[in-house]
Amino acid sequence: MPLGLRQMLADDDVMEQARQTTEVGLLNGKNYDVAALRGFGERLLDDAIKEFEKEAAAVASGRG
């Protein structure tokens, strides 16, 4: 998942599709642009996923 999320955040076309999806979905009326959505994704990576990656690397190397 982290690789897929990182690829998505780096792809302007995919991010524009995500923005369009927010206009008709749960985030309707919030007026989030691509920069805001990219920021949400980066925060998710920083706050949650990077910790899982560190733990997985520690376990894989026998330190966990």
mmCIF file of the N, C-alpha and C atoms, coordinates in Angstrom:
data_MODEL
# 
_entry.id   MODEL 
# 
loop_
_atom_site.group_PDB 
_atom_site.id 
_atom_site.type_symbol 
_atom_site.label_atom_id 
_atom_site.label_alt_id 
_atom_site.label_comp_id 
_atom_site.label_asym_id 
_atom_site.label_entity_id 
_atom_site.label_seq_id 
_atom_site.pdbx_PDB_ins_code 
_atom_site.Cartn_x 
_atom_site.Cartn_y 
_atom_site.Cartn_z 
_atom_site.occupancy 
_atom_site.B_iso_or_equiv 
_atom_site.pdbx_formal_charge 
_atom_site.auth_seq_id 
_atom_site.auth_comp_id 
_atom_site.auth_asym_id 
_atom_site.auth_atom_id 
_atom_site.pdbx_PDB_model_num 
ATOM 1   N N  . MET A 1 1  ? 0.801   -1.203 0.000   1.00 0.00 ? 1  MET A N  1 
ATOM 2   C CA . MET A 1 1  ? 0.000   0.000  0.000   1.00 0.00 ? 1  MET A CA 1 
ATOM 3   C C  . MET A 1 1  ? 0.840   1.263  0.000   1.00 0.00 ? 1  MET A C  1 
ATOM 4   N N  . PRO A 1 2  ? 1.901   1.376  0.808   1.00 0.00 ? 2  PRO A N  1 
ATOM 5   C CA . PRO A 1 2  ? 2.652   2.628  0.805   1.00 0.00 ? 2  PRO A CA 1 
ATOM 6   C C  . PRO A 1 2  ? 3.183   2.991  -0.570  1.00 0.00 ? 2  PRO A C  1 
ATOM 7   N N  . LEU A 1 3  ? 3.681   1.993  -1.323  1.00 0.00 ? 3  LEU A N  1 
ATOM 8   C CA . LEU A 1 3  ? 4.193   2.298  -2.653  1.00 0.00 ? 3  LEU A CA 1 
ATOM 9   C C  . LEU A 1 3  ? 3.072   2.818  -3.537  1.00 0.00 ? 3  LEU A C  1 
ATOM 10  N N  . GLY A 1 4  ? 1.905   2.173  -3.488  1.00 0.00 ? 4  GLY A N  1 
ATOM 11  C CA . GLY A 1 4  ? 0.772   2.626  -4.281  1.00 0.00 ? 4  GLY A CA 1 
ATOM 12  C C  . GLY A 1 4  ? 0.335   4.033  -3.909  1.00 0.00 ? 4  GLY A C  1 
ATOM 13  N N  . LEU A 1 5  ? 0.311   4.332  -2.631  1.00 0.00 ? 5  LEU A N  1 
ATOM 14  C CA . LEU A 1 5  ? -0.062  5.675  -2.176  1.00 0.00 ? 5  LEU A CA 1 
ATOM 15  C C  . LEU A 1 5  ? 0.974   6.692  -2.636  1.00 0.00 ? 5  LEU A C  1 
ATOM 16  N N  . ARG A 1 6  ? 2.230   6.346  -2.514  1.00 0.00 ? 6  ARG A N  1 
ATOM 17  C CA . ARG A 1 6  ? 3.282   7.268  -2.968  1.00 0.00 ? 6  ARG A CA 1 
ATOM 18  C C  . ARG A 1 6  ? 3.190   7.506  -4.476  1.00 0.00 ? 6  ARG A C  1 
ATOM 19  N N  . GLN A 1 7  ? 2.920   6.463  -5.234  1.00 0.00 ? 7  GLN A N  1 
ATOM 20  C CA . GLN A 1 7  ? 2.765   6.614  -6.682  1.00 0.00 ? 7  GLN A CA 1 
ATOM 21  C C  . GLN A 1 7  ? 1.565   7.500  -6.997  1.00 0.00 ? 7  GLN A C  1 
ATOM 22  N N  . MET A 1 8  ? 0.477   7.304  -6.281  1.00 0.00 ? 8  MET A N  1 
ATOM 23  C CA . MET A 1 8  ? -0.708  8.114  -6.489  1.00 0.00 ? 8  MET A CA 1 
ATOM 24  C C  . MET A 1 8  ? -0.419  9.585  -6.187  1.00 0.00 ? 8  MET A C  1 
ATOM 25  N N  . LEU A 1 9  ? 0.241   9.851  -5.085  1.00 0.00 ? 9  LEU A N  1 
ATOM 26  C CA . LEU A 1 9  ? 0.526   11.234 -4.697  1.00 0.00 ? 9  LEU A CA 1 
ATOM 27  C C  . LEU A 1 9  ? 1.442   11.923 -5.701  1.00 0.00 ? 9  LEU A C  1 
ATOM 28  N N  . ALA A 1 10 ? 2.262   11.158 -6.400  1.00 0.00 ? 10 ALA A N  1 
ATOM 29  C CA . ALA A 1 10 ? 3.208   11.726 -7.368  1.00 0.00 ? 10 ALA A CA 1 
ATOM 30  C C  . ALA A 1 10 ? 2.590   11.919 -8.750  1.00 0.00 ? 10 ALA A C  1 
ATOM 31  N N  . ASP A 1 11 ? 1.418   11.377 -8.984  1.00 0.00 ? 11 ASP A N  1 
ATOM 32  C CA . ASP A 1 11 ? 0.784   11.410 -10.303 1.00 0.00 ? 11 ASP A CA 1 
ATOM 33  C C  . ASP A 1 11 ? -0.288  12.495 -10.341 1.00 0.00 ? 11 ASP A C  1 
ATOM 34  N N  . ASP A 1 12 ? -0.013  13.578 -11.063 1.00 0.00 ? 12 ASP A N  1 
ATOM 35  C CA . ASP A 1 12 ? -0.950  14.701 -11.116 1.00 0.00 ? 12 ASP A CA 1 
ATOM 36  C C  . ASP A 1 12 ? -2.309  14.309 -11.699 1.00 0.00 ? 12 ASP A C  1 
ATOM 37  N N  . ASP A 1 13 ? -2.311  13.445 -12.713 1.00 0.00 ? 13 ASP A N  1 
ATOM 38  C CA . ASP A 1 13 ? -3.584  13.030 -13.308 1.00 0.00 ? 13 ASP A CA 1 
ATOM 39  C C  . ASP A 1 13 ? -4.433  12.241 -12.313 1.00 0.00 ? 13 ASP A C  1 
ATOM 40  N N  . VAL A 1 14 ? -3.804  11.340 -11.588 1.00 0.00 ? 14 VAL A N  1 
ATOM 41  C CA . VAL A 1 14 ? -4.531  10.546 -10.593 1.00 0.00 ? 14 VAL A CA 1 
ATOM 42  C C  . VAL A 1 14 ? -5.043  11.444 -9.474  1.00 0.00 ? 14 VAL A C  1 
ATOM 43  N N  . MET A 1 15 ? -4.240  12.405 -9.071  1.00 0.00 ? 15 MET A N  1 
ATOM 44  C CA . MET A 1 15 ? -4.674  13.313 -8.011  1.00 0.00 ? 15 MET A CA 1 
ATOM 45  C C  . MET A 1 15 ? -5.849  14.173 -8.477  1.00 0.00 ? 15 MET A C  1 
ATOM 46  N N  . GLU A 1 16 ? -5.845  14.565 -9.745  1.00 0.00 ? 16 GLU A N  1 
ATOM 47  C CA . GLU A 1 16 ? -6.978  15.327 -10.270 1.00 0.00 ? 16 GLU A CA 1 
ATOM 48  C C  . GLU A 1 16 ? -8.231  14.460 -10.280 1.00 0.00 ? 16 GLU A C  1 
ATOM 49  N N  . GLN A 1 17 ? -8.094  13.193 -10.623 1.00 0.00 ? 17 GLN A N  1 
ATOM 50  C CA . GLN A 1 17 ? -9.240  12.286 -10.567 1.00 0.00 ? 17 GLN A CA 1 
ATOM 51  C C  . GLN A 1 17 ? -9.744  12.150 -9.130  1.00 0.00 ? 17 GLN A C  1 
ATOM 52  N N  . ALA A 1 18 ? -8.824  12.077 -8.186  1.00 0.00 ? 18 ALA A N  1 
ATOM 53  C CA . ALA A 1 18 ? -9.210  11.998 -6.777  1.00 0.00 ? 18 ALA A CA 1 
ATOM 54  C C  . ALA A 1 18 ? -9.961  13.258 -6.353  1.00 0.00 ? 18 ALA A C  1 
ATOM 55  N N  . ARG A 1 19 ? -9.494  14.407 -6.820  1.00 0.00 ? 19 ARG A N  1 
ATOM 56  C CA . ARG A 1 19 ? -10.172 15.670 -6.489  1.00 0.00 ? 19 ARG A CA 1 
ATOM 57  C C  . ARG A 1 19 ? -11.584 15.666 -7.046  1.00 0.00 ? 19 ARG A C  1 
ATOM 58  N N  . GLN A 1 20 ? -11.740 15.212 -8.279  1.00 0.00 ? 20 GLN A N  1 
ATOM 59  C CA . GLN A 1 20 ? -13.069 15.161 -8.886  1.00 0.00 ? 20 GLN A CA 1 
ATOM 60  C C  . GLN A 1 20 ? -13.985 14.208 -8.112  1.00 0.00 ? 20 GLN A C  1 
ATOM 61  N N  . THR A 1 21 ? -13.422 13.122 -7.644  1.00 0.00 ? 21 THR A N  1 
ATOM 62  C CA . THR A 1 21 ? -14.201 12.155 -6.865  1.00 0.00 ? 21 THR A CA 1 
ATOM 63  C C  . THR A 1 21 ? -14.694 12.776 -5.565  1.00 0.00 ? 21 THR A C  1 
ATOM 64  N N  . THR A 1 22 ? -13.869 13.619 -4.943  1.00 0.00 ? 22 THR A N  1 
ATOM 65  C CA . THR A 1 22 ? -14.289 14.250 -3.687  1.00 0.00 ? 22 THR A CA 1 
ATOM 66  C C  . THR A 1 22 ? -15.472 15.186 -3.899  1.00 0.00 ? 22 THR A C  1 
ATOM 67  N N  . GLU A 1 23 ? -15.588 15.735 -5.101  1.00 0.00 ? 23 GLU A N  1 
ATOM 68  C CA . GLU A 1 23 ? -16.682 16.667 -5.374  1.00 0.00 ? 23 GLU A CA 1 
ATOM 69  C C  . GLU A 1 23 ? -18.050 15.994 -5.381  1.00 0.00 ? 23 GLU A C  1 
ATOM 70  N N  . VAL A 1 24 ? -18.077 14.675 -5.625  1.00 0.00 ? 24 VAL A N  1 
ATOM 71  C CA . VAL A 1 24 ? -19.363 13.979 -5.684  1.00 0.00 ? 24 VAL A CA 1 
ATOM 72  C C  . VAL A 1 24 ? -19.517 12.957 -4.567  1.00 0.00 ? 24 VAL A C  1 
ATOM 73  N N  . GLY A 1 25 ? -18.525 12.866 -3.699  1.00 0.00 ? 25 GLY A N  1 
ATOM 74  C CA . GLY A 1 25 ? -18.545 11.855 -2.650  1.00 0.00 ? 25 GLY A CA 1 
ATOM 75  C C  . GLY A 1 25 ? -18.694 12.456 -1.270  1.00 0.00 ? 25 GLY A C  1 
ATOM 76  N N  . LEU A 1 26 ? -18.093 11.791 -0.315  1.00 0.00 ? 26 LEU A N  1 
ATOM 77  C CA . LEU A 1 26 ? -18.217 12.173 1.094   1.00 0.00 ? 26 LEU A CA 1 
ATOM 78  C C  . LEU A 1 26 ? -17.667 13.559 1.398   1.00 0.00 ? 26 LEU A C  1 
ATOM 79  N N  . LEU A 1 27 ? -16.735 14.031 0.585   1.00 0.00 ? 27 LEU A N  1 
ATOM 80  C CA . LEU A 1 27 ? -16.136 15.340 0.848   1.00 0.00 ? 27 LEU A CA 1 
ATOM 81  C C  . LEU A 1 27 ? -16.781 16.454 0.026   1.00 0.00 ? 27 LEU A C  1 
ATOM 82  N N  . ASN A 1 28 ? -17.937 16.183 -0.522  1.00 0.00 ? 28 ASN A N  1 
ATOM 83  C CA . ASN A 1 28 ? -18.663 17.162 -1.317  1.00 0.00 ? 28 ASN A CA 1 
ATOM 84  C C  . ASN A 1 28 ? -18.863 18.446 -0.515  1.00 0.00 ? 28 ASN A C  1 
ATOM 85  N N  . GLY A 1 29 ? -18.578 19.558 -1.133  1.00 0.00 ? 29 GLY A N  1 
ATOM 86  C CA . GLY A 1 29 ? -18.774 20.849 -0.485  1.00 0.00 ? 29 GLY A CA 1 
ATOM 87  C C  . GLY A 1 29 ? -17.586 21.324 0.335   1.00 0.00 ? 29 GLY A C  1 
ATOM 88  N N  . LYS A 1 30 ? -16.567 20.491 0.491   1.00 0.00 ? 30 LYS A N  1 
ATOM 89  C CA . LYS A 1 30 ? -15.390 20.877 1.276   1.00 0.00 ? 30 LYS A CA 1 
ATOM 90  C C  . LYS A 1 30 ? -14.388 21.663 0.435   1.00 0.00 ? 30 LYS A C  1 
ATOM 91  N N  . ASN A 1 31 ? -14.518 21.578 -0.892  1.00 0.00 ? 31 ASN A N  1 
ATOM 92  C CA . ASN A 1 31 ? -13.667 22.318 -1.829  1.00 0.00 ? 31 ASN A CA 1 
ATOM 93  C C  . ASN A 1 31 ? -12.172 22.036 -1.644  1.00 0.00 ? 31 ASN A C  1 
ATOM 94  N N  . TYR A 1 32 ? -11.826 20.775 -1.411  1.00 0.00 ? 32 TYR A N  1 
ATOM 95  C CA . TYR A 1 32 ? -10.423 20.401 -1.308  1.00 0.00 ? 32 TYR A CA 1 
ATOM 96  C C  . TYR A 1 32 ? -9.814  20.352 -2.704  1.00 0.00 ? 32 TYR A C  1 
ATOM 97  N N  . ASP A 1 33 ? -8.675  20.988 -2.855  1.00 0.00 ? 33 ASP A N  1 
ATOM 98  C CA . ASP A 1 33 ? -7.985  20.937 -4.136  1.00 0.00 ? 33 ASP A CA 1 
ATOM 99  C C  . ASP A 1 33 ? -6.924  19.837 -4.108  1.00 0.00 ? 33 ASP A C  1 
ATOM 100 N N  . VAL A 1 34 ? -6.204  19.678 -5.223  1.00 0.00 ? 34 VAL A N  1 
ATOM 101 C CA . VAL A 1 34 ? -5.201  18.633 -5.331  1.00 0.00 ? 34 VAL A CA 1 
ATOM 102 C C  . VAL A 1 34 ? -4.111  18.807 -4.266  1.00 0.00 ? 34 VAL A C  1 
ATOM 103 N N  . ALA A 1 35 ? -3.710  20.024 -4.015  1.00 0.00 ? 35 ALA A N  1 
ATOM 104 C CA . ALA A 1 35 ? -2.657  20.266 -3.012  1.00 0.00 ? 35 ALA A CA 1 
ATOM 105 C C  . ALA A 1 35 ? -3.116  19.801 -1.629  1.00 0.00 ? 35 ALA A C  1 
ATOM 106 N N  . ALA A 1 36 ? -4.364  20.063 -1.286  1.00 0.00 ? 36 ALA A N  1 
ATOM 107 C CA . ALA A 1 36 ? -4.884  19.634 0.018   1.00 0.00 ? 36 ALA A CA 1 
ATOM 108 C C  . ALA A 1 36 ? -4.942  18.111 0.095   1.00 0.00 ? 36 ALA A C  1 
ATOM 109 N N  . LEU A 1 37 ? -5.432  17.471 -0.963  1.00 0.00 ? 37 LEU A N  1 
ATOM 110 C CA . LEU A 1 37 ? -5.509  16.011 -0.966  1.00 0.00 ? 37 LEU A CA 1 
ATOM 111 C C  . LEU A 1 37 ? -4.123  15.388 -0.877  1.00 0.00 ? 37 LEU A C  1 
ATOM 112 N N  . ARG A 1 38 ? -3.168  15.971 -1.587  1.00 0.00 ? 38 ARG A N  1 
ATOM 113 C CA . ARG A 1 38 ? -1.793  15.474 -1.526  1.00 0.00 ? 38 ARG A CA 1 
ATOM 114 C C  . ARG A 1 38 ? -1.257  15.645 -0.101  1.00 0.00 ? 38 ARG A C  1 
ATOM 115 N N  . GLY A 1 39 ? -1.564  16.740 0.530   1.00 0.00 ? 39 GLY A N  1 
ATOM 116 C CA . GLY A 1 39 ? -1.143  16.964 1.913   1.00 0.00 ? 39 GLY A CA 1 
ATOM 117 C C  . GLY A 1 39 ? -1.730  15.943 2.867   1.00 0.00 ? 39 GLY A C  1 
ATOM 118 N N  . PHE A 1 40 ? -3.010  15.598 2.666   1.00 0.00 ? 40 PHE A N  1 
ATOM 119 C CA . PHE A 1 40 ? -3.640  14.571 3.507   1.00 0.00 ? 40 PHE A CA 1 
ATOM 120 C C  . PHE A 1 40 ? -2.920  13.233 3.350   1.00 0.00 ? 40 PHE A C  1 
ATOM 121 N N  . GLY A 1 41 ? -2.594  12.888 2.102   1.00 0.00 ? 41 GLY A N  1 
ATOM 122 C CA . GLY A 1 41 ? -1.900  11.626 1.846   1.00 0.00 ? 41 GLY A CA 1 
ATOM 123 C C  . GLY A 1 41 ? -0.515  11.597 2.451   1.00 0.00 ? 41 GLY A C  1 
ATOM 124 N N  . GLU A 1 42 ? 0.206   12.709 2.329   1.00 0.00 ? 42 GLU A N  1 
ATOM 125 C CA . GLU A 1 42 ? 1.548   12.776 2.914   1.00 0.00 ? 42 GLU A CA 1 
ATOM 126 C C  . GLU A 1 42 ? 1.496   12.698 4.431   1.00 0.00 ? 42 GLU A C  1 
ATOM 127 N N  . ARG A 1 43 ? 0.486   13.302 5.010   1.00 0.00 ? 43 ARG A N  1 
ATOM 128 C CA . ARG A 1 43 ? 0.337   13.224 6.470   1.00 0.00 ? 43 ARG A CA 1 
ATOM 129 C C  . ARG A 1 43 ? 0.039   11.793 6.912   1.00 0.00 ? 43 ARG A C  1 
ATOM 130 N N  . LEU A 1 44 ? -0.800  11.099 6.150   1.00 0.00 ? 44 LEU A N  1 
ATOM 131 C CA . LEU A 1 44 ? -1.071  9.697  6.441   1.00 0.00 ? 44 LEU A CA 1 
ATOM 132 C C  . LEU A 1 44 ? 0.225   8.890  6.406   1.00 0.00 ? 44 LEU A C  1 
ATOM 133 N N  . LEU A 1 45 ? 1.051   9.132  5.386   1.00 0.00 ? 45 LEU A N  1 
ATOM 134 C CA . LEU A 1 45 ? 2.337   8.439  5.308   1.00 0.00 ? 45 LEU A CA 1 
ATOM 135 C C  . LEU A 1 45 ? 3.186   8.743  6.540   1.00 0.00 ? 45 LEU A C  1 
ATOM 136 N N  . ASP A 1 46 ? 3.289   10.016 6.893   1.00 0.00 ? 46 ASP A N  1 
ATOM 137 C CA . ASP A 1 46 ? 4.132   10.421 8.023   1.00 0.00 ? 46 ASP A CA 1 
ATOM 138 C C  . ASP A 1 46 ? 3.600   9.925  9.366   1.00 0.00 ? 46 ASP A C  1 
ATOM 139 N N  . ASP A 1 47 ? 2.303   10.032 9.576   1.00 0.00 ? 47 ASP A N  1 
ATOM 140 C CA . ASP A 1 47 ? 1.724   9.724  10.883  1.00 0.00 ? 47 ASP A CA 1 
ATOM 141 C C  . ASP A 1 47 ? 1.535   8.233  11.142  1.00 0.00 ? 47 ASP A C  1 
ATOM 142 N N  . ALA A 1 48 ? 1.316   7.464  10.111  1.00 0.00 ? 48 ALA A N  1 
ATOM 143 C CA . ALA A 1 48 ? 0.964   6.059  10.339  1.00 0.00 ? 48 ALA A CA 1 
ATOM 144 C C  . ALA A 1 48 ? 1.840   5.079  9.584   1.00 0.00 ? 48 ALA A C  1 
ATOM 145 N N  . ILE A 1 49 ? 1.909   5.224  8.303   1.00 0.00 ? 49 ILE A N  1 
ATOM 146 C CA . ILE A 1 49 ? 2.544   4.197  7.488   1.00 0.00 ? 49 ILE A CA 1 
ATOM 147 C C  . ILE A 1 49 ? 4.040   4.093  7.730   1.00 0.00 ? 49 ILE A C  1 
ATOM 148 N N  . LYS A 1 50 ? 4.724   5.206  7.895   1.00 0.00 ? 50 LYS A N  1 
ATOM 149 C CA . LYS A 1 50 ? 6.174   5.144  8.126   1.00 0.00 ? 50 LYS A CA 1 
ATOM 150 C C  . LYS A 1 50 ? 6.517   4.383  9.406   1.00 0.00 ? 50 LYS A C  1 
ATOM 151 N N  . GLU A 1 51 ? 5.675   4.484  10.408  1.00 0.00 ? 51 GLU A N  1 
ATOM 152 C CA . GLU A 1 51 ? 5.897   3.727  11.647  1.00 0.00 ? 51 GLU A CA 1 
ATOM 153 C C  . GLU A 1 51 ? 5.769   2.225  11.404  1.00 0.00 ? 51 GLU A C  1 
ATOM 154 N N  . PHE A 1 52 ? 4.765   1.837  10.621  1.00 0.00 ? 52 PHE A N  1 
ATOM 155 C CA . PHE A 1 52 ? 4.618   0.424  10.275  1.00 0.00 ? 52 PHE A CA 1 
ATOM 156 C C  . PHE A 1 52 ? 5.820   -0.068 9.481   1.00 0.00 ? 52 PHE A C  1 
ATOM 157 N N  . GLU A 1 53 ? 6.303   0.749  8.573   1.00 0.00 ? 53 GLU A N  1 
ATOM 158 C CA . GLU A 1 53 ? 7.471   0.369  7.777   1.00 0.00 ? 53 GLU A CA 1 
ATOM 159 C C  . GLU A 1 53 ? 8.703   0.181  8.655   1.00 0.00 ? 53 GLU A C  1 
ATOM 160 N N  . LYS A 1 54 ? 8.879   1.073  9.631   1.00 0.00 ? 54 LYS A N  1 
ATOM 161 C CA . LYS A 1 54 ? 10.023  0.933  10.555  1.00 0.00 ? 54 LYS A CA 1 
ATOM 162 C C  . LYS A 1 54 ? 9.925   -0.347 11.353  1.00 0.00 ? 54 LYS A C  1 
ATOM 163 N N  . GLU A 1 55 ? 8.727   -0.619 11.857  1.00 0.00 ? 55 GLU A N  1 
ATOM 164 C CA . GLU A 1 55 ? 8.521   -1.858 12.643  1.00 0.00 ? 55 GLU A CA 1 
ATOM 165 C C  . GLU A 1 55 ? 8.758   -3.093 11.780  1.00 0.00 ? 55 GLU A C  1 
ATOM 166 N N  . ALA A 1 56 ? 8.264   -3.078 10.561  1.00 0.00 ? 56 ALA A N  1 
ATOM 167 C CA . ALA A 1 56 ? 8.447   -4.214 9.663   1.00 0.00 ? 56 ALA A CA 1 
ATOM 168 C C  . ALA A 1 56 ? 9.923   -4.419 9.343   1.00 0.00 ? 56 ALA A C  1 
ATOM 169 N N  . ALA A 1 57 ? 10.651  -3.348 9.134   1.00 0.00 ? 57 ALA A N  1 
ATOM 170 C CA . ALA A 1 57 ? 12.092  -3.456 8.859   1.00 0.00 ? 57 ALA A CA 1 
ATOM 171 C C  . ALA A 1 57 ? 12.828  -4.007 10.061  1.00 0.00 ? 57 ALA A C  1 
ATOM 172 N N  . ALA A 1 58 ? 12.433  -3.607 11.277  1.00 0.00 ? 58 ALA A N  1 
ATOM 173 C CA . ALA A 1 58 ? 13.068  -4.105 12.493  1.00 0.00 ? 58 ALA A CA 1 
ATOM 174 C C  . ALA A 1 58 ? 12.815  -5.606 12.660  1.00 0.00 ? 58 ALA A C  1 
ATOM 175 N N  . VAL A 1 59 ? 11.594  -6.016 12.404  1.00 0.00 ? 59 VAL A N  1 
ATOM 176 C CA . VAL A 1 59 ? 11.254  -7.444 12.505  1.00 0.00 ? 59 VAL A CA 1 
ATOM 177 C C  . VAL A 1 59 ? 12.019  -8.238 11.460  1.00 0.00 ? 59 VAL A C  1 
ATOM 178 N N  . ALA A 1 60 ? 12.071  -7.722 10.257  1.00 0.00 ? 60 ALA A N  1 
ATOM 179 C CA . ALA A 1 60 ? 12.753  -8.415 9.164   1.00 0.00 ? 60 ALA A CA 1 
ATOM 180 C C  . ALA A 1 60 ? 14.239  -8.561 9.422   1.00 0.00 ? 60 ALA A C  1 
ATOM 181 N N  . SER A 1 61 ? 14.824  -7.600 10.141  1.00 0.00 ? 61 SER A N  1 
ATOM 182 C CA . SER A 1 61 ? 16.259  -7.656 10.407  1.00 0.00 ? 61 SER A CA 1 
ATOM 183 C C  . SER A 1 61 ? 16.568  -8.393 11.730  1.00 0.00 ? 61 SER A C  1 
ATOM 184 N N  . GLY A 1 62 ? 15.516  -8.870 12.401  1.00 0.00 ? 62 GLY A N  1 
ATOM 185 C CA . GLY A 1 62 ? 15.704  -9.592 13.650  1.00 0.00 ? 62 GLY A CA 1 
ATOM 186 C C  . GLY A 1 62 ? 15.828  -8.715 14.883  1.00 0.00 ? 62 GLY A C  1 
ATOM 187 N N  . ARG A 1 63 ? 15.562  -7.425 14.739  1.00 0.00 ? 63 ARG A N  1 
ATOM 188 C CA . ARG A 1 63 ? 15.630  -6.504 15.870  1.00 0.00 ? 63 ARG A CA 1 
ATOM 189 C C  . ARG A 1 63 ? 14.269  -6.282 16.528  1.00 0.00 ? 63 ARG A C  1 
ATOM 190 N N  . GLY A 1 64 ? 13.225  -6.860 15.951  1.00 0.00 ? 64 GLY A N  1 
ATOM 191 C CA . GLY A 1 64 ? 11.877  -6.606 16.473  1.00 0.00 ? 64 GLY A CA 1 
ATOM 192 C C  . GLY A 1 64 ? 11.393  -7.726 17.216  1.00 0.00 ? 64 GLY A C  1 
# 
